[in-house]
Each structure stands twice: as C-alpha cells, then as structure tokens.
Amino acid sequence: MKLGKPIATGNTAEIYLHDNMVVKVFKDYLPETESEYEAAKQKFAYACGLPVPKVLDVTKIDGKQAIIMEYIKGRTLGDLLLETMEKAEHYIGLSIELQERIHNIKADGLEPMTTKLRRQIESARSLDQRHKSILLRKLNSFTVDNRLCHGDFHLFNLILTDKNVTIIDWVDASAGDIRADVCRSYLLYKQFSEELADLYIRMYCERSGVAREEILEWAPILAGARLSEIVESEVEERLLDIVNRFCAPY
C-alpha cells in the first residue's frame, strides 16, 4: 500500500488519506500491541452508538502497526473556532453535549483511569519522588466511577460533518471519573486560551450541575500525569507550576 505524504503527524503516529479511508501508522517505539489496544477503544465507543469513525482493519504496513478506519469528511470545531471566535459559545456548547453523551456510558471493559494516571505519574521524569508520592496519595483518596472518558477531549478532536459531529482520537480513553475528564479538557484549553478555558468550565458546570471546585480538584494529578507526555517546554513549566503549588509544604 503506497500512502504518499501524511495529512497529519503526532507524537505516536502519522495519519494518511488513502482510497477514501484514513490510515493511522504508528511509530516504531510503541509496544507491539498499541494498534490493537487503541482500535479496541474506538470499536467500543462505536458499538455504544457514539458518532465515531468505524474501524475497518488493524494491520501492518511496511512492518509498522496501522489502523485503517472510515474517513470522516469535514472540519474540526477547533479550526472553525479559529476562523470565527465569536462562535466560541456555540462550538463549546456542541462539544459539551457530546462529552455528556460519552460520560453517560459505563465502561467496565476499559483500563481504569486510576491505573493509567498512576502509571503516568510514576514515569514522569520532571517529578521527584516527593511530588510523585503526594500526587499518588491524592489520587488514592478519590472514589472513582467507571464512566467512559475520552481522555483528550477538545475541539480539534471533533469533526463537523453534514450530518453530525464526529469524535476522533480515542487513544487516551479509559473508565473513570467524569470530573477528571472535564479537568483534562480544561487544562488543554487553558494552554491555548484562558478565556476559552473559563468559558468551557463555566458552561459545563451550568449545564451539568457539577461544581467547579470538584473538577479543579483533579488539576494537580492531571498536570503531573501529563508531564509523562511529550510536551513543549512552556507547557511543561505551567504543568510543574500547578503541581508545585499543590505540593508546596505549609
């Protein structure tokens, strides 16, 4: 299969458009089970009736792991927002409706969020052992549900089509606490725009009835976990600031 040039490149994979299908080709450093693992999450979301691209095949292309999936024609809400910032409330509202649909689903078969967060915190090189211990104690203090959480939910992972809005990129999905999932989205928006982050969390809290304080209680844990990812130095500095303020001795 000759794929040509990728249409997008991320930390873990390159995305190609081929014969009206999307081909996600994973990078070599990832575990051999990565494609099957991610595809299983996407298949689960699809089977639950969520607007998600259908997985067509899990295979290897030139020795590399790959997922072949349905091509969704449209534009991301993030791209549309950048063109018309005055429609931010409309696009954020659409996203919250979808996020609540996701959170209404029980996800007993997926990896528990706490397991994933614990692994990420323990592997974060920017954190010393004291910070890790404090964050893990905080994580263990939560009573966590098993709701479906996307794990990377933001406007650039939502594609507006002629029929609906489709949710893509399920690699970080887990079974966990919806407040943590919302907090993760809030932190992602915050690195782009304080105003957009505040709009998102205000609208979510007004719609759901969940208290802002309950959501933000997850911030140091999620900031610490995100430090295990490949992030820009400016983002890392802000994440460390969140962790340091929480872990500061009194």
C-alpha positions as a Python dict, from the first residue, in 0.01 Angstrom:
ca = {
    (1, 'M'): (0, 0, 0),
    (2, 'K'): (154, 331, -112),
    (3, 'L'): (34, 602, 121),
    (4, 'G'): (203, 914, -10),
    (5, 'K'): (250, 1205, 227),
    (6, 'P'): (80, 1217, 569),
    (7, 'I'): (-205, 1463, 620),
    (8, 'A'): (-119, 1491, 991),
    (9, 'T'): (164, 1391, 1224),
    (10, 'G'): (151, 1341, 1601),
    (11, 'N'): (372, 1211, 1880),
    (12, 'T'): (269, 850, 1827),
    (13, 'A'): (156, 817, 1465),
    (14, 'E'): (122, 961, 1116),
    (15, 'I'): (-218, 993, 951),
    (16, 'Y'): (-275, 926, 580),
    (17, 'L'): (-574, 952, 348),
    (18, 'H'): (-587, 656, 107),
    (19, 'D'): (-875, 538, -114),
    (20, 'N'): (-1124, 740, 92),
    (21, 'M'): (-1002, 575, 412),
    (22, 'V'): (-791, 707, 698),
    (23, 'V'): (-475, 508, 773),
    (24, 'K'): (-307, 567, 1108),
    (25, 'V'): (51, 437, 1104),
    (26, 'F'): (217, 407, 1444),
    (27, 'K'): (577, 493, 1523),
    (28, 'D'): (827, 217, 1591),
    (29, 'Y'): (897, 292, 1959),
    (30, 'L'): (545, 193, 2069),
    (31, 'P'): (456, -153, 2207),
    (32, 'E'): (352, -416, 1953),
    (33, 'T'): (1, -418, 2098),
    (34, 'E'): (-58, -42, 2057),
    (35, 'S'): (-272, -56, 1743),
    (36, 'E'): (-496, -336, 1876),
    (37, 'Y'): (-526, -155, 2208),
    (38, 'E'): (-634, 174, 2054),
    (39, 'A'): (-862, 11, 1798),
    (40, 'A'): (-1043, -178, 2075),
    (41, 'K'): (-1127, 151, 2248),
    (42, 'Q'): (-1258, 304, 1927),
    (43, 'K'): (-1463, -7, 1850),
    (44, 'F'): (-1611, 8, 2200),
    (45, 'A'): (-1716, 371, 2154),
    (46, 'Y'): (-1861, 290, 1811),
    (47, 'A'): (-2055, -6, 1949),
    (48, 'C'): (-2204, 221, 2215),
    (49, 'G'): (-2365, 429, 1943),
    (50, 'L'): (-2136, 729, 1965),
    (51, 'P'): (-2050, 919, 1644),
    (52, 'V'): (-1707, 765, 1593),
    (53, 'P'): (-1522, 655, 1275),
    (54, 'K'): (-1570, 283, 1210),
    (55, 'V'): (-1253, 74, 1240),
    (56, 'L'): (-1212, -123, 916),
    (57, 'D'): (-890, -314, 985),
    (58, 'V'): (-591, -345, 1217),
    (59, 'T'): (-285, -446, 1018),
    (60, 'K'): (80, -379, 941),
    (61, 'I'): (211, -161, 660),
    (62, 'D'): (581, -189, 577),
    (63, 'G'): (634, -354, 915),
    (64, 'K'): (460, -77, 1107),
    (65, 'Q'): (140, -110, 1307),
    (66, 'A'): (-161, 54, 1143),
    (67, 'I'): (-531, 111, 1192),
    (68, 'I'): (-750, 161, 884),
    (69, 'M'): (-1073, 344, 954),
    (70, 'E'): (-1363, 524, 796),
    (71, 'Y'): (-1282, 868, 655),
    (72, 'I'): (-1494, 1146, 803),
    (73, 'K'): (-1520, 1442, 568),
    (74, 'G'): (-1550, 1775, 744),
    (75, 'R'): (-1362, 2030, 953),
    (76, 'T'): (-1272, 2027, 1318),
    (77, 'L'): (-1459, 2256, 1553),
    (78, 'G'): (-1118, 2389, 1654),
    (79, 'D'): (-1040, 2505, 1300),
    (80, 'L'): (-1385, 2661, 1269),
    (81, 'L'): (-1340, 2839, 1602),
    (82, 'L'): (-1010, 2991, 1491),
    (83, 'E'): (-1194, 3148, 1196),
    (84, 'T'): (-1491, 3276, 1399),
    (85, 'M'): (-1402, 3326, 1765),
    (86, 'E'): (-1738, 3494, 1823),
    (87, 'K'): (-1899, 3150, 1785),
    (88, 'A'): (-1698, 3004, 2074),
    (89, 'E'): (-2004, 2959, 2294),
    (90, 'H'): (-2185, 2770, 2016),
    (91, 'Y'): (-1896, 2531, 1948),
    (92, 'I'): (-1820, 2475, 2317),
    (93, 'G'): (-2189, 2401, 2371),
    (94, 'L'): (-2184, 2138, 2096),
    (95, 'S'): (-1876, 1978, 2250),
    (96, 'I'): (-2028, 1963, 2598),
    (97, 'E'): (-2338, 1788, 2465),
    (98, 'L'): (-2113, 1521, 2314),
    (99, 'Q'): (-1894, 1494, 2623),
    (100, 'E'): (-2202, 1429, 2836),
    (101, 'R'): (-2312, 1156, 2593),
    (102, 'I'): (-1973, 992, 2636),
    (103, 'H'): (-1989, 1020, 3015),
    (104, 'N'): (-2331, 853, 3030),
    (105, 'I'): (-2174, 525, 2915),
    (106, 'K'): (-2045, 263, 3159),
    (107, 'A'): (-1702, 140, 3051),
    (108, 'D'): (-1628, -165, 3266),
    (109, 'G'): (-1411, -327, 2998),
    (110, 'L'): (-1163, -41, 2954),
    (111, 'E'): (-848, 30, 3154),
    (112, 'P'): (-932, 212, 3480),
    (113, 'M'): (-839, 579, 3473),
    (114, 'T'): (-661, 548, 3809),
    (115, 'T'): (-431, 277, 3670),
    (116, 'K'): (-343, 495, 3372),
    (117, 'L'): (-284, 809, 3581),
    (118, 'R'): (-73, 619, 3834),
    (119, 'R'): (148, 480, 3556),
    (120, 'Q'): (190, 824, 3401),
    (121, 'I'): (277, 997, 3729),
    (122, 'E'): (530, 728, 3819),
    (123, 'S'): (700, 765, 3479),
    (124, 'A'): (709, 1147, 3471),
    (125, 'R'): (1079, 1240, 3470),
    (126, 'S'): (1014, 1602, 3567),
    (127, 'L'): (871, 1496, 3904),
    (128, 'D'): (1083, 1400, 4202),
    (129, 'Q'): (982, 1121, 4438),
    (130, 'R'): (826, 1359, 4690),
    (131, 'H'): (594, 1511, 4430),
    (132, 'K'): (501, 1169, 4298),
    (133, 'S'): (416, 1039, 4645),
    (134, 'I'): (194, 1339, 4724),
    (135, 'L'): (10, 1313, 4391),
    (136, 'L'): (-41, 939, 4426),
    (137, 'R'): (-181, 982, 4777),
    (138, 'K'): (-423, 1240, 4641),
    (139, 'L'): (-521, 1006, 4356),
    (140, 'N'): (-582, 721, 4602),
    (141, 'S'): (-813, 945, 4807),
    (142, 'F'): (-1067, 972, 4524),
    (143, 'T'): (-1362, 739, 4482),
    (144, 'V'): (-1363, 692, 4105),
    (145, 'D'): (-1654, 580, 3888),
    (146, 'N'): (-1623, 372, 3571),
    (147, 'R'): (-1774, 609, 3318),
    (148, 'L'): (-1636, 631, 2966),
    (149, 'C'): (-1383, 915, 2950),
    (150, 'H'): (-1224, 1026, 2623),
    (151, 'G'): (-904, 1148, 2785),
    (152, 'D'): (-817, 1407, 2518),
    (153, 'F'): (-1147, 1579, 2455),
    (154, 'H'): (-1120, 1917, 2283),
    (155, 'L'): (-1248, 2098, 1975),
    (156, 'F'): (-969, 1972, 1746),
    (157, 'N'): (-1082, 1612, 1807),
    (158, 'L'): (-1438, 1692, 1694),
    (159, 'I'): (-1517, 1695, 1321),
    (160, 'L'): (-1827, 1877, 1196),
    (161, 'T'): (-1985, 1696, 900),
    (162, 'D'): (-2306, 1750, 705),
    (163, 'K'): (-2488, 1516, 945),
    (164, 'N'): (-2333, 1548, 1292),
    (165, 'V'): (-2016, 1599, 1494),
    (166, 'T'): (-1778, 1301, 1496),
    (167, 'I'): (-1538, 1225, 1783),
    (168, 'I'): (-1189, 1110, 1686),
    (169, 'D'): (-863, 1005, 1860),
    (170, 'W'): (-961, 752, 2129),
    (171, 'V'): (-608, 650, 2231),
    (172, 'D'): (-640, 801, 2583),
    (173, 'A'): (-987, 666, 2662),
    (174, 'S'): (-1040, 497, 2997),
    (175, 'A'): (-1305, 409, 3255),
    (176, 'G'): (-1307, 673, 3524),
    (177, 'D'): (-1429, 993, 3681),
    (178, 'I'): (-1608, 1240, 3454),
    (179, 'R'): (-1477, 1534, 3660),
    (180, 'A'): (-1121, 1429, 3579),
    (181, 'D'): (-1206, 1409, 3209),
    (182, 'V'): (-1351, 1761, 3221),
    (183, 'C'): (-1049, 1888, 3412),
    (184, 'R'): (-818, 1743, 3148),
    (185, 'S'): (-1013, 1931, 2879),
    (186, 'Y'): (-999, 2248, 3088),
    (187, 'L'): (-619, 2225, 3122),
    (188, 'L'): (-582, 2167, 2746),
    (189, 'Y'): (-793, 2474, 2668),
    (190, 'K'): (-606, 2676, 2929),
    (191, 'Q'): (-275, 2633, 2746),
    (192, 'F'): (-441, 2779, 2436),
    (193, 'S'): (-662, 3049, 2591),
    (194, 'E'): (-756, 3138, 2949),
    (195, 'E'): (-1080, 3289, 2818),
    (196, 'L'): (-1176, 2973, 2628),
    (197, 'A'): (-1091, 2753, 2928),
    (198, 'D'): (-1306, 2966, 3158),
    (199, 'L'): (-1594, 2963, 2909),
    (200, 'Y'): (-1575, 2584, 2880),
    (201, 'I'): (-1574, 2510, 3253),
    (202, 'R'): (-1845, 2770, 3324),
    (203, 'M'): (-2075, 2629, 3056),
    (204, 'Y'): (-2006, 2270, 3162),
    (205, 'C'): (-2083, 2342, 3528),
    (206, 'E'): (-2401, 2534, 3443),
    (207, 'R'): (-2525, 2253, 3219),
    (208, 'S'): (-2425, 1955, 3435),
    (209, 'G'): (-2464, 2092, 3788),
    (210, 'V'): (-2114, 1967, 3877),
    (211, 'A'): (-1924, 2214, 4097),
    (212, 'R'): (-1616, 2386, 3951),
    (213, 'E'): (-1422, 2303, 4270),
    (214, 'E'): (-1488, 1929, 4225),
    (215, 'I'): (-1343, 1947, 3873),
    (216, 'L'): (-1037, 2154, 3958),
    (217, 'E'): (-951, 1923, 4249),
    (218, 'W'): (-814, 1691, 3981),
    (219, 'A'): (-581, 1954, 3831),
    (220, 'P'): (-252, 1864, 4010),
    (221, 'I'): (-297, 1492, 3936),
    (222, 'L'): (-370, 1550, 3569),
    (223, 'A'): (-89, 1804, 3539),
    (224, 'G'): (153, 1555, 3691),
    (225, 'A'): (32, 1276, 3463),
    (226, 'R'): (64, 1495, 3155),
    (227, 'L'): (429, 1554, 3234),
    (228, 'S'): (489, 1194, 3121),
    (229, 'E'): (385, 1300, 2769),
    (230, 'I'): (597, 1484, 2513),
    (231, 'V'): (504, 1848, 2578),
    (232, 'E'): (661, 2181, 2490),
    (233, 'S'): (886, 2345, 2749),
    (234, 'E'): (639, 2630, 2805),
    (235, 'V'): (358, 2381, 2870),
    (236, 'E'): (582, 2176, 3100),
    (237, 'E'): (660, 2487, 3303),
    (238, 'R'): (290, 2558, 3357),
    (239, 'L'): (217, 2196, 3448),
    (240, 'L'): (501, 2195, 3700),
    (241, 'D'): (366, 2517, 3849),
    (242, 'I'): (28, 2350, 3912),
    (243, 'V'): (199, 2053, 4077),
    (244, 'N'): (438, 2266, 4283),
    (245, 'R'): (159, 2485, 4419),
    (246, 'F'): (-31, 2177, 4531),
    (247, 'C'): (275, 2002, 4677),
    (248, 'A'): (424, 2309, 4845),
    (249, 'P'): (496, 2248, 5218),
    (250, 'Y'): (286, 2454, 5457),
}
